[in-house]
């Protein structure tokens, strides 16, 4: 398994990470590995926008859309 080393972490950041690891009942290494997994699994904004762009588009005309909105507003 590959290793990652992070240098020059500010003391306050390190202390907070240690505190969170302890609260989670994990070593700092376990905690950080899990957090890196969460980061890697979270899609980027670009990924999300690409997914949205690939979705099939709606087929309503502008006139139909306006009519549906008007009907919905009239119900309120």
mmCIF file of the N, C-alpha and C atoms, coordinates in Angstrom:
data_MODEL
# 
_entry.id   MODEL 
# 
loop_
_atom_site.group_PDB 
_atom_site.id 
_atom_site.type_symbol 
_atom_site.label_atom_id 
_atom_site.label_alt_id 
_atom_site.label_comp_id 
_atom_site.label_asym_id 
_atom_site.label_entity_id 
_atom_site.label_seq_id 
_atom_site.pdbx_PDB_ins_code 
_atom_site.Cartn_x 
_atom_site.Cartn_y 
_atom_site.Cartn_z 
_atom_site.occupancy 
_atom_site.B_iso_or_equiv 
_atom_site.pdbx_formal_charge 
_atom_site.auth_seq_id 
_atom_site.auth_comp_id 
_atom_site.auth_asym_id 
_atom_site.auth_atom_id 
_atom_site.pdbx_PDB_model_num 
ATOM 1   N N  . UNK A 1 1  ? 0.856   -1.175 0.000   1.00 0.00 ? 1  UNK A N  1 
ATOM 2   C CA . UNK A 1 1  ? 0.000   0.000  0.000   1.00 0.00 ? 1  UNK A CA 1 
ATOM 3   C C  . UNK A 1 1  ? 0.901   1.237  0.000   1.00 0.00 ? 1  UNK A C  1 
ATOM 4   N N  . UNK A 1 2  ? 0.591   2.234  -0.817  1.00 0.00 ? 2  UNK A N  1 
ATOM 5   C CA . UNK A 1 2  ? 1.428   3.439  -0.876  1.00 0.00 ? 2  UNK A CA 1 
ATOM 6   C C  . UNK A 1 2  ? 1.385   4.231  0.429   1.00 0.00 ? 2  UNK A C  1 
ATOM 7   N N  . UNK A 1 3  ? 2.425   5.023  0.640   1.00 0.00 ? 3  UNK A N  1 
ATOM 8   C CA . UNK A 1 3  ? 2.505   5.897  1.808   1.00 0.00 ? 3  UNK A CA 1 
ATOM 9   C C  . UNK A 1 3  ? 2.377   7.343  1.374   1.00 0.00 ? 3  UNK A C  1 
ATOM 10  N N  . UNK A 1 4  ? 1.855   8.168  2.266   1.00 0.00 ? 4  UNK A N  1 
ATOM 11  C CA . UNK A 1 4  ? 1.751   9.609  2.048   1.00 0.00 ? 4  UNK A CA 1 
ATOM 12  C C  . UNK A 1 4  ? 2.393   10.274 3.258   1.00 0.00 ? 4  UNK A C  1 
ATOM 13  N N  . UNK A 1 5  ? 3.231   11.249 3.006   1.00 0.00 ? 5  UNK A N  1 
ATOM 14  C CA . UNK A 1 5  ? 3.856   11.982 4.104   1.00 0.00 ? 5  UNK A CA 1 
ATOM 15  C C  . UNK A 1 5  ? 3.546   13.459 3.911   1.00 0.00 ? 5  UNK A C  1 
ATOM 16  N N  . UNK A 1 6  ? 3.105   14.099 4.976   1.00 0.00 ? 6  UNK A N  1 
ATOM 17  C CA . UNK A 1 6  ? 2.781   15.527 4.928   1.00 0.00 ? 6  UNK A CA 1 
ATOM 18  C C  . UNK A 1 6  ? 3.731   16.242 5.874   1.00 0.00 ? 6  UNK A C  1 
ATOM 19  N N  . UNK A 1 7  ? 4.434   17.214 5.343   1.00 0.00 ? 7  UNK A N  1 
ATOM 20  C CA . UNK A 1 7  ? 5.404   17.962 6.143   1.00 0.00 ? 7  UNK A CA 1 
ATOM 21  C C  . UNK A 1 7  ? 4.853   19.346 6.480   1.00 0.00 ? 7  UNK A C  1 
ATOM 22  N N  . UNK A 1 8  ? 5.435   19.933 7.490   1.00 0.00 ? 8  UNK A N  1 
ATOM 23  C CA . UNK A 1 8  ? 5.155   21.325 7.869   1.00 0.00 ? 8  UNK A CA 1 
ATOM 24  C C  . UNK A 1 8  ? 3.691   21.576 8.212   1.00 0.00 ? 8  UNK A C  1 
ATOM 25  N N  . UNK A 1 9  ? 3.091   20.624 8.916   1.00 0.00 ? 9  UNK A N  1 
ATOM 26  C CA . UNK A 1 9  ? 1.720   20.811 9.397   1.00 0.00 ? 9  UNK A CA 1 
ATOM 27  C C  . UNK A 1 9  ? 1.792   21.735 10.612  1.00 0.00 ? 9  UNK A C  1 
ATOM 28  N N  . UNK A 1 10 ? 1.002   22.807 10.631  1.00 0.00 ? 10 UNK A N  1 
ATOM 29  C CA . UNK A 1 10 ? 1.017   23.708 11.790  1.00 0.00 ? 10 UNK A CA 1 
ATOM 30  C C  . UNK A 1 10 ? 0.667   22.955 13.076  1.00 0.00 ? 10 UNK A C  1 
ATOM 31  N N  . UNK A 1 11 ? 1.276   23.378 14.170  1.00 0.00 ? 11 UNK A N  1 
ATOM 32  C CA . UNK A 1 11 ? 1.078   22.707 15.461  1.00 0.00 ? 11 UNK A CA 1 
ATOM 33  C C  . UNK A 1 11 ? -0.388  22.629 15.861  1.00 0.00 ? 11 UNK A C  1 
ATOM 34  N N  . UNK A 1 12 ? -1.146  23.710 15.656  1.00 0.00 ? 12 UNK A N  1 
ATOM 35  C CA . UNK A 1 12 ? -2.553  23.705 16.050  1.00 0.00 ? 12 UNK A CA 1 
ATOM 36  C C  . UNK A 1 12 ? -3.371  22.735 15.202  1.00 0.00 ? 12 UNK A C  1 
ATOM 37  N N  . UNK A 1 13 ? -3.034  22.608 13.945  1.00 0.00 ? 13 UNK A N  1 
ATOM 38  C CA . UNK A 1 13 ? -3.726  21.658 13.068  1.00 0.00 ? 13 UNK A CA 1 
ATOM 39  C C  . UNK A 1 13 ? -3.413  20.226 13.514  1.00 0.00 ? 13 UNK A C  1 
ATOM 40  N N  . UNK A 1 14 ? -2.155  19.949 13.782  1.00 0.00 ? 14 UNK A N  1 
ATOM 41  C CA . UNK A 1 14 ? -1.760  18.617 14.240  1.00 0.00 ? 14 UNK A CA 1 
ATOM 42  C C  . UNK A 1 14 ? -2.475  18.257 15.544  1.00 0.00 ? 14 UNK A C  1 
ATOM 43  N N  . UNK A 1 15 ? -2.508  19.195 16.467  1.00 0.00 ? 15 UNK A N  1 
ATOM 44  C CA . UNK A 1 15 ? -3.158  18.940 17.755  1.00 0.00 ? 15 UNK A CA 1 
ATOM 45  C C  . UNK A 1 15 ? -4.640  18.634 17.570  1.00 0.00 ? 15 UNK A C  1 
ATOM 46  N N  . UNK A 1 16 ? -5.289  19.360 16.694  1.00 0.00 ? 16 UNK A N  1 
ATOM 47  C CA . UNK A 1 16 ? -6.721  19.118 16.446  1.00 0.00 ? 16 UNK A CA 1 
ATOM 48  C C  . UNK A 1 16 ? -6.945  17.757 15.799  1.00 0.00 ? 16 UNK A C  1 
ATOM 49  N N  . UNK A 1 17 ? -6.083  17.381 14.876  1.00 0.00 ? 17 UNK A N  1 
ATOM 50  C CA . UNK A 1 17 ? -6.212  16.072 14.239  1.00 0.00 ? 17 UNK A CA 1 
ATOM 51  C C  . UNK A 1 17 ? -5.988  14.952 15.249  1.00 0.00 ? 17 UNK A C  1 
ATOM 52  N N  . UNK A 1 18 ? -5.020  15.112 16.120  1.00 0.00 ? 18 UNK A N  1 
ATOM 53  C CA . UNK A 1 18 ? -4.779  14.127 17.178  1.00 0.00 ? 18 UNK A CA 1 
ATOM 54  C C  . UNK A 1 18 ? -6.003  14.032 18.085  1.00 0.00 ? 18 UNK A C  1 
ATOM 55  N N  . UNK A 1 19 ? -6.572  15.176 18.450  1.00 0.00 ? 19 UNK A N  1 
ATOM 56  C CA . UNK A 1 19 ? -7.763  15.186 19.309  1.00 0.00 ? 19 UNK A CA 1 
ATOM 57  C C  . UNK A 1 19 ? -8.917  14.440 18.652  1.00 0.00 ? 19 UNK A C  1 
ATOM 58  N N  . UNK A 1 20 ? -9.128  14.699 17.363  1.00 0.00 ? 20 UNK A N  1 
ATOM 59  C CA . UNK A 1 20 ? -10.232 14.034 16.662  1.00 0.00 ? 20 UNK A CA 1 
ATOM 60  C C  . UNK A 1 20 ? -9.993  12.534 16.530  1.00 0.00 ? 20 UNK A C  1 
ATOM 61  N N  . UNK A 1 21 ? -8.742  12.159 16.298  1.00 0.00 ? 21 UNK A N  1 
ATOM 62  C CA . UNK A 1 21 ? -8.416  10.735 16.216  1.00 0.00 ? 21 UNK A CA 1 
ATOM 63  C C  . UNK A 1 21 ? -8.705  10.053 17.550  1.00 0.00 ? 21 UNK A C  1 
ATOM 64  N N  . UNK A 1 22 ? -8.315  10.694 18.633  1.00 0.00 ? 22 UNK A N  1 
ATOM 65  C CA . UNK A 1 22 ? -8.565  10.124 19.963  1.00 0.00 ? 22 UNK A CA 1 
ATOM 66  C C  . UNK A 1 22 ? -10.058 9.982  20.225  1.00 0.00 ? 22 UNK A C  1 
ATOM 67  N N  . UNK A 1 23 ? -10.821 11.004 19.858  1.00 0.00 ? 23 UNK A N  1 
ATOM 68  C CA . UNK A 1 23 ? -12.276 10.936 20.038  1.00 0.00 ? 23 UNK A CA 1 
ATOM 69  C C  . UNK A 1 23 ? -12.892 9.797  19.229  1.00 0.00 ? 23 UNK A C  1 
ATOM 70  N N  . UNK A 1 24 ? -12.293 9.500  18.086  1.00 0.00 ? 24 UNK A N  1 
ATOM 71  C CA . UNK A 1 24 ? -12.791 8.414  17.233  1.00 0.00 ? 24 UNK A CA 1 
ATOM 72  C C  . UNK A 1 24 ? -12.239 7.059  17.659  1.00 0.00 ? 24 UNK A C  1 
ATOM 73  N N  . UNK A 1 25 ? -11.361 7.061  18.677  1.00 0.00 ? 25 UNK A N  1 
ATOM 74  C CA . UNK A 1 25 ? -10.777 5.808  19.138  1.00 0.00 ? 25 UNK A CA 1 
ATOM 75  C C  . UNK A 1 25 ? -9.800  5.224  18.124  1.00 0.00 ? 25 UNK A C  1 
ATOM 76  N N  . UNK A 1 26 ? -9.126  6.094  17.382  1.00 0.00 ? 26 UNK A N  1 
ATOM 77  C CA . UNK A 1 26 ? -8.214  5.652  16.338  1.00 0.00 ? 26 UNK A CA 1 
ATOM 78  C C  . UNK A 1 26 ? -6.839  6.284  16.544  1.00 0.00 ? 26 UNK A C  1 
ATOM 79  N N  . UNK A 1 27 ? -5.853  5.649  15.926  1.00 0.00 ? 27 UNK A N  1 
ATOM 80  C CA . UNK A 1 27 ? -4.550  6.286  15.869  1.00 0.00 ? 27 UNK A CA 1 
ATOM 81  C C  . UNK A 1 27 ? -4.646  7.431  14.864  1.00 0.00 ? 27 UNK A C  1 
ATOM 82  N N  . UNK A 1 28 ? -3.687  8.331  14.921  1.00 0.00 ? 28 UNK A N  1 
ATOM 83  C CA . UNK A 1 28 ? -3.684  9.424  13.955  1.00 0.00 ? 28 UNK A CA 1 
ATOM 84  C C  . UNK A 1 28 ? -3.609  8.883  12.537  1.00 0.00 ? 28 UNK A C  1 
ATOM 85  N N  . UNK A 1 29 ? -2.806  7.859  12.319  1.00 0.00 ? 29 UNK A N  1 
ATOM 86  C CA . UNK A 1 29 ? -2.673  7.262  10.988  1.00 0.00 ? 29 UNK A CA 1 
ATOM 87  C C  . UNK A 1 29 ? -4.000  6.682  10.513  1.00 0.00 ? 29 UNK A C  1 
ATOM 88  N N  . UNK A 1 30 ? -4.688  5.950  11.375  1.00 0.00 ? 30 UNK A N  1 
ATOM 89  C CA . UNK A 1 30 ? -5.995  5.383  11.004  1.00 0.00 ? 30 UNK A CA 1 
ATOM 90  C C  . UNK A 1 30 ? -6.995  6.485  10.683  1.00 0.00 ? 30 UNK A C  1 
ATOM 91  N N  . UNK A 1 31 ? -7.019  7.502  11.542  1.00 0.00 ? 31 UNK A N  1 
ATOM 92  C CA . UNK A 1 31 ? -7.956  8.596  11.349  1.00 0.00 ? 31 UNK A CA 1 
ATOM 93  C C  . UNK A 1 31 ? -7.710  9.301  10.022  1.00 0.00 ? 31 UNK A C  1 
ATOM 94  N N  . UNK A 1 32 ? -6.447  9.634  9.752   1.00 0.00 ? 32 UNK A N  1 
ATOM 95  C CA . UNK A 1 32 ? -6.125  10.355 8.524   1.00 0.00 ? 32 UNK A CA 1 
ATOM 96  C C  . UNK A 1 32 ? -6.390  9.502  7.284   1.00 0.00 ? 32 UNK A C  1 
ATOM 97  N N  . UNK A 1 33 ? -6.097  8.205  7.363   1.00 0.00 ? 33 UNK A N  1 
ATOM 98  C CA . UNK A 1 33 ? -6.373  7.323  6.231   1.00 0.00 ? 33 UNK A CA 1 
ATOM 99  C C  . UNK A 1 33 ? -7.877  7.307  5.924   1.00 0.00 ? 33 UNK A C  1 
ATOM 100 N N  . UNK A 1 34 ? -8.698  7.254  6.969   1.00 0.00 ? 34 UNK A N  1 
ATOM 101 C CA . UNK A 1 34 ? -10.148 7.278  6.772   1.00 0.00 ? 34 UNK A CA 1 
ATOM 102 C C  . UNK A 1 34 ? -10.602 8.606  6.181   1.00 0.00 ? 34 UNK A C  1 
ATOM 103 N N  . UNK A 1 35 ? -10.053 9.699  6.684   1.00 0.00 ? 35 UNK A N  1 
ATOM 104 C CA . UNK A 1 35 ? -10.423 11.011 6.169   1.00 0.00 ? 35 UNK A CA 1 
ATOM 105 C C  . UNK A 1 35 ? -9.996  11.185 4.715   1.00 0.00 ? 35 UNK A C  1 
ATOM 106 N N  . UNK A 1 36 ? -8.833  10.681 4.370   1.00 0.00 ? 36 UNK A N  1 
ATOM 107 C CA . UNK A 1 36 ? -8.395  10.740 2.975   1.00 0.00 ? 36 UNK A CA 1 
ATOM 108 C C  . UNK A 1 36 ? -9.324  9.920  2.080   1.00 0.00 ? 36 UNK A C  1 
ATOM 109 N N  . UNK A 1 37 ? -9.821  8.799  2.604   1.00 0.00 ? 37 UNK A N  1 
ATOM 110 C CA . UNK A 1 37 ? -10.798 8.004  1.858   1.00 0.00 ? 37 UNK A CA 1 
ATOM 111 C C  . UNK A 1 37 ? -12.071 8.775  1.586   1.00 0.00 ? 37 UNK A C  1 
ATOM 112 N N  . UNK A 1 38 ? -12.523 9.529  2.591   1.00 0.00 ? 38 UNK A N  1 
ATOM 113 C CA . UNK A 1 38 ? -13.725 10.358 2.423   1.00 0.00 ? 38 UNK A CA 1 
ATOM 114 C C  . UNK A 1 38 ? -13.481 11.434 1.364   1.00 0.00 ? 38 UNK A C  1 
ATOM 115 N N  . UNK A 1 39 ? -12.325 12.076 1.438   1.00 0.00 ? 39 UNK A N  1 
ATOM 116 C CA . UNK A 1 39 ? -11.993 13.114 0.462   1.00 0.00 ? 39 UNK A CA 1 
ATOM 117 C C  . UNK A 1 39 ? -11.968 12.526 -0.945  1.00 0.00 ? 39 UNK A C  1 
ATOM 118 N N  . UNK A 1 40 ? -11.314 11.370 -1.101  1.00 0.00 ? 40 UNK A N  1 
ATOM 119 C CA . UNK A 1 40 ? -11.197 10.755 -2.424  1.00 0.00 ? 40 UNK A CA 1 
ATOM 120 C C  . UNK A 1 40 ? -12.552 10.306 -2.969  1.00 0.00 ? 40 UNK A C  1 
ATOM 121 N N  . UNK A 1 41 ? -13.475 9.928  -2.081  1.00 0.00 ? 41 UNK A N  1 
ATOM 122 C CA . UNK A 1 41 ? -14.787 9.453  -2.518  1.00 0.00 ? 41 UNK A CA 1 
ATOM 123 C C  . UNK A 1 41 ? -15.763 10.590 -2.813  1.00 0.00 ? 41 UNK A C  1 
ATOM 124 N N  . UNK A 1 42 ? -15.445 11.798 -2.383  1.00 0.00 ? 42 UNK A N  1 
ATOM 125 C CA . UNK A 1 42 ? -16.327 12.937 -2.590  1.00 0.00 ? 42 UNK A CA 1 
ATOM 126 C C  . UNK A 1 42 ? -16.089 13.513 -3.980  1.00 0.00 ? 42 UNK A C  1 
ATOM 127 N N  . UNK A 1 43 ? -17.129 13.581 -4.802  1.00 0.00 ? 43 UNK A N  1 
ATOM 128 C CA . UNK A 1 43 ? -16.923 14.104 -6.155  1.00 0.00 ? 43 UNK A CA 1 
ATOM 129 C C  . UNK A 1 43 ? -16.565 15.590 -6.125  1.00 0.00 ? 43 UNK A C  1 
ATOM 130 N N  . UNK A 1 44 ? -15.732 15.975 -7.076  1.00 0.00 ? 44 UNK A N  1 
ATOM 131 C CA . UNK A 1 44 ? -15.382 17.386 -7.200  1.00 0.00 ? 44 UNK A CA 1 
ATOM 132 C C  . UNK A 1 44 ? -16.538 18.144 -7.830  1.00 0.00 ? 44 UNK A C  1 
ATOM 133 N N  . UNK A 1 45 ? -16.484 19.446 -7.749  1.00 0.00 ? 45 UNK A N  1 
ATOM 134 C CA . UNK A 1 45 ? -17.511 20.272 -8.402  1.00 0.00 ? 45 UNK A CA 1 
ATOM 135 C C  . UNK A 1 45 ? -17.548 19.974 -9.891  1.00 0.00 ? 45 UNK A C  1 
ATOM 136 N N  . UNK A 1 46 ? -16.372 19.828 -10.493 1.00 0.00 ? 46 UNK A N  1 
ATOM 137 C CA . UNK A 1 46 ? -16.304 19.521 -11.925 1.00 0.00 ? 46 UNK A CA 1 
ATOM 138 C C  . UNK A 1 46 ? -16.979 18.187 -12.240 1.00 0.00 ? 46 UNK A C  1 
ATOM 139 N N  . UNK A 1 47 ? -16.767 17.173 -11.368 1.00 0.00 ? 47 UNK A N  1 
ATOM 140 C CA . UNK A 1 47 ? -17.410 15.875 -11.564 1.00 0.00 ? 47 UNK A CA 1 
ATOM 141 C C  . UNK A 1 47 ? -18.931 16.009 -11.526 1.00 0.00 ? 47 UNK A C  1 
ATOM 142 N N  . UNK A 1 48 ? -19.419 16.758 -10.570 1.00 0.00 ? 48 UNK A N  1 
ATOM 143 C CA . UNK A 1 48 ? -20.866 16.935 -10.432 1.00 0.00 ? 48 UNK A CA 1 
ATOM 144 C C  . UNK A 1 48 ? -21.434 17.663 -11.645 1.00 0.00 ? 48 UNK A C  1 
ATOM 145 N N  . UNK A 1 49 ? -20.767 18.718 -12.070 1.00 0.00 ? 49 UNK A N  1 
ATOM 146 C CA . UNK A 1 49 ? -21.237 19.457 -13.241 1.00 0.00 ? 49 UNK A CA 1 
ATOM 147 C C  . UNK A 1 49 ? -21.213 18.589 -14.495 1.00 0.00 ? 49 UNK A C  1 
ATOM 148 N N  . UNK A 1 50 ? -20.192 17.747 -14.635 1.00 0.00 ? 50 UNK A N  1 
ATOM 149 C CA . UNK A 1 50 ? -20.145 16.823 -15.778 1.00 0.00 ? 50 UNK A CA 1 
ATOM 150 C C  . UNK A 1 50 ? -21.310 15.852 -15.751 1.00 0.00 ? 50 UNK A C  1 
ATOM 151 N N  . UNK A 1 51 ? -21.629 15.326 -14.566 1.00 0.00 ? 51 UNK A N  1 
ATOM 152 C CA . UNK A 1 51 ? -22.770 14.406 -14.446 1.00 0.00 ? 51 UNK A CA 1 
ATOM 153 C C  . UNK A 1 51 ? -24.065 15.096 -14.839 1.00 0.00 ? 51 UNK A C  1 
ATOM 154 N N  . UNK A 1 52 ? -24.233 16.318 -14.369 1.00 0.00 ? 52 UNK A N  1 
ATOM 155 C CA . UNK A 1 52 ? -25.447 17.067 -14.691 1.00 0.00 ? 52 UNK A CA 1 
ATOM 156 C C  . UNK A 1 52 ? -25.545 17.281 -16.195 1.00 0.00 ? 52 UNK A C  1 
ATOM 157 N N  . UNK A 1 53 ? -24.428 17.632 -16.810 1.00 0.00 ? 53 UNK A N  1 
ATOM 158 C CA . UNK A 1 53 ? -24.419 17.900 -18.248 1.00 0.00 ? 53 UNK A CA 1 
ATOM 159 C C  . UNK A 1 53 ? -24.751 16.649 -19.059 1.00 0.00 ? 53 UNK A C  1 
ATOM 160 N N  . UNK A 1 54 ? -24.357 15.474 -18.556 1.00 0.00 ? 54 UNK A N  1 
ATOM 161 C CA . UNK A 1 54 ? -24.606 14.227 -19.286 1.00 0.00 ? 54 UNK A CA 1 
ATOM 162 C C  . UNK A 1 54 ? -26.040 13.716 -19.134 1.00 0.00 ? 54 UNK A C  1 
ATOM 163 N N  . UNK A 1 55 ? -26.779 14.247 -18.180 1.00 0.00 ? 55 UNK A N  1 
ATOM 164 C CA . UNK A 1 55 ? -28.153 13.790 -17.982 1.00 0.00 ? 55 UNK A CA 1 
ATOM 165 C C  . UNK A 1 55 ? -29.003 14.151 -19.186 1.00 0.00 ? 55 UNK A C  1 
ATOM 166 N N  . UNK A 1 56 ? -30.023 13.323 -19.422 1.00 0.00 ? 56 UNK A N  1 
ATOM 167 C CA . UNK A 1 56 ? -30.931 13.643 -20.519 1.00 0.00 ? 56 UNK A CA 1 
ATOM 168 C C  . UNK A 1 56 ? -31.719 14.895 -20.155 1.00 0.00 ? 56 UNK A C  1 
ATOM 169 N N  . UNK A 1 57 ? -31.960 15.682 -21.143 1.00 0.00 ? 57 UNK A N  1 
ATOM 170 C CA . UNK A 1 57 ? -32.651 16.961 -20.940 1.00 0.00 ? 57 UNK A CA 1 
ATOM 171 C C  . UNK A 1 57 ? -34.159 16.763 -20.991 1.00 0.00 ? 57 UNK A C  1 
ATOM 172 N N  . UNK A 1 58 ? -34.871 17.677 -20.390 1.00 0.00 ? 58 UNK A N  1 
ATOM 173 C CA . UNK A 1 58 ? -36.326 17.644 -20.428 1.00 0.00 ? 58 UNK A CA 1 
ATOM 174 C C  . UNK A 1 58 ? -36.837 17.969 -21.820 1.00 0.00 ? 58 UNK A C  1 
ATOM 175 N N  . UNK A 1 59 ? -38.084 17.663 -22.055 1.00 0.00 ? 59 UNK A N  1 
ATOM 176 C CA . UNK A 1 59 ? -38.639 17.874 -23.392 1.00 0.00 ? 59 UNK A CA 1 
ATOM 177 C C  . UNK A 1 59 ? -39.819 18.843 -23.393 1.00 0.00 ? 59 UNK A C  1 
ATOM 178 N N  . UNK A 1 60 ? -39.978 19.610 -22.336 1.00 0.00 ? 60 UNK A N  1 
ATOM 179 C CA . UNK A 1 60 ? -41.082 20.564 -22.295 1.00 0.00 ? 60 UNK A CA 1 
ATOM 180 C C  . UNK A 1 60 ? -40.727 21.808 -23.099 1.00 0.00 ? 60 UNK A C  1 
ATOM 181 N N  . UNK A 1 61 ? -41.694 22.314 -23.795 1.00 0.00 ? 61 UNK A N  1 
ATOM 182 C CA . UNK A 1 61 ? -41.475 23.575 -24.509 1.00 0.00 ? 61 UNK A CA 1 
ATOM 183 C C  . UNK A 1 61 ? -41.554 24.722 -23.505 1.00 0.00 ? 61 UNK A C  1 
ATOM 184 N N  . UNK A 1 62 ? -41.086 25.868 -23.929 1.00 0.00 ? 62 UNK A N  1 
ATOM 185 C CA . UNK A 1 62 ? -41.144 27.046 -23.057 1.00 0.00 ? 62 UNK A CA 1 
ATOM 186 C C  . UNK A 1 62 ? -42.594 27.381 -22.711 1.00 0.00 ? 62 UNK A C  1 
ATOM 187 N N  . UNK A 1 63 ? -43.478 27.290 -23.681 1.00 0.00 ? 63 UNK A N  1 
ATOM 188 C CA . UNK A 1 63 ? -44.894 27.613 -23.449 1.00 0.00 ? 63 UNK A CA 1 
ATOM 189 C C  . UNK A 1 63 ? -45.511 26.660 -22.434 1.00 0.00 ? 63 UNK A C  1 
ATOM 190 N N  . UNK A 1 64 ? -45.227 25.375 -22.564 1.00 0.00 ? 64 UNK A N  1 
ATOM 191 C CA . UNK A 1 64 ? -45.755 24.389 -21.623 1.00 0.00 ? 64 UNK A CA 1 
ATOM 192 C C  . UNK A 1 64 ? -45.204 24.642 -20.225 1.00 0.00 ? 64 UNK A C  1 
ATOM 193 N N  . UNK A 1 65 ? -43.932 24.954 -20.138 1.00 0.00 ? 65 UNK A N  1 
ATOM 194 C CA . UNK A 1 65 ? -43.311 25.243 -18.852 1.00 0.00 ? 65 UNK A CA 1 
ATOM 195 C C  . UNK A 1 65 ? -43.979 26.423 -18.177 1.00 0.00 ? 65 UNK A C  1 
ATOM 196 N N  . UNK A 1 66 ? -44.226 27.470 -18.922 1.00 0.00 ? 66 UNK A N  1 
ATOM 197 C CA . UNK A 1 66 ? -44.891 28.668 -18.378 1.00 0.00 ? 66 UNK A CA 1 
ATOM 198 C C  . UNK A 1 66 ? -46.295 28.323 -17.908 1.00 0.00 ? 66 UNK A C  1 
ATOM 199 N N  . UNK A 1 67 ? -47.032 27.530 -18.699 1.00 0.00 ? 67 UNK A N  1 
ATOM 200 C CA . UNK A 1 67 ? -48.388 27.134 -18.313 1.00 0.00 ? 67 UNK A CA 1 
ATOM 201 C C  . UNK A 1 67 ? -48.379 26.336 -17.009 1.00 0.00 ? 67 UNK A C  1 
ATOM 202 N N  . UNK A 1 68 ? -47.446 25.403 -16.873 1.00 0.00 ? 68 UNK A N  1 
ATOM 203 C CA . UNK A 1 68 ? -47.361 24.588 -15.665 1.00 0.00 ? 68 UNK A CA 1 
ATOM 204 C C  . UNK A 1 68 ? -47.018 25.458 -14.460 1.00 0.00 ? 68 UNK A C  1 
ATOM 205 N N  . UNK A 1 69 ? -46.091 26.387 -14.633 1.00 0.00 ? 69 UNK A N  1 
ATOM 206 C CA . UNK A 1 69 ? -45.750 27.292 -13.531 1.00 0.00 ? 69 UNK A CA 1 
ATOM 207 C C  . UNK A 1 69 ? -46.935 28.160 -13.133 1.00 0.00 ? 69 UNK A C  1 
ATOM 208 N N  . UNK A 1 70 ? -47.650 28.693 -14.124 1.00 0.00 ? 70 UNK A N  1 
ATOM 209 C CA . UNK A 1 70 ? -48.835 29.503 -13.836 1.00 0.00 ? 70 UNK A CA 1 
ATOM 210 C C  . UNK A 1 70 ? -49.899 28.712 -13.081 1.00 0.00 ? 70 UNK A C  1 
ATOM 211 N N  . UNK A 1 71 ? -50.102 27.453 -13.475 1.00 0.00 ? 71 UNK A N  1 
ATOM 212 C CA . UNK A 1 71 ? -51.079 26.615 -12.788 1.00 0.00 ? 71 UNK A CA 1 
ATOM 213 C C  . UNK A 1 71 ? -50.660 26.353 -11.345 1.00 0.00 ? 71 UNK A C  1 
ATOM 214 N N  . UNK A 1 72 ? -49.393 26.103 -11.147 1.00 0.00 ? 72 UNK A N  1 
ATOM 215 C CA . UNK A 1 72 ? -48.901 25.843 -9.794  1.00 0.00 ? 72 UNK A CA 1 
ATOM 216 C C  . UNK A 1 72 ? -49.043 27.077 -8.928  1.00 0.00 ? 72 UNK A C  1 
ATOM 217 N N  . UNK A 1 73 ? -48.709 28.232 -9.475  1.00 0.00 ? 73 UNK A N  1 
ATOM 218 C CA . UNK A 1 73 ? -48.846 29.484 -8.708  1.00 0.00 ? 73 UNK A CA 1 
ATOM 219 C C  . UNK A 1 73 ? -50.302 29.789 -8.374  1.00 0.00 ? 73 UNK A C  1 
ATOM 220 N N  . UNK A 1 74 ? -51.201 29.439 -9.271  1.00 0.00 ? 74 UNK A N  1 
ATOM 221 C CA . UNK A 1 74 ? -52.632 29.699 -9.039  1.00 0.00 ? 74 UNK A CA 1 
ATOM 222 C C  . UNK A 1 74 ? -53.162 28.843 -7.894  1.00 0.00 ? 74 UNK A C  1 
ATOM 223 N N  . UNK A 1 75 ? -52.573 27.687 -7.658  1.00 0.00 ? 75 UNK A N  1 
ATOM 224 C CA . UNK A 1 75 ? -53.018 26.804 -6.572  1.00 0.00 ? 75 UNK A CA 1 
ATOM 225 C C  . UNK A 1 75 ? -52.636 27.347 -5.201  1.00 0.00 ? 75 UNK A C  1 
ATOM 226 N N  . UNK A 1 76 ? -51.686 28.244 -5.137  1.00 0.00 ? 76 UNK A N  1 
ATOM 227 C CA . UNK A 1 76 ? -51.198 28.745 -3.842  1.00 0.00 ? 76 UNK A CA 1 
ATOM 228 C C  . UNK A 1 76 ? -52.041 29.845 -3.291  1.00 0.00 ? 76 UNK A C  1 
# 
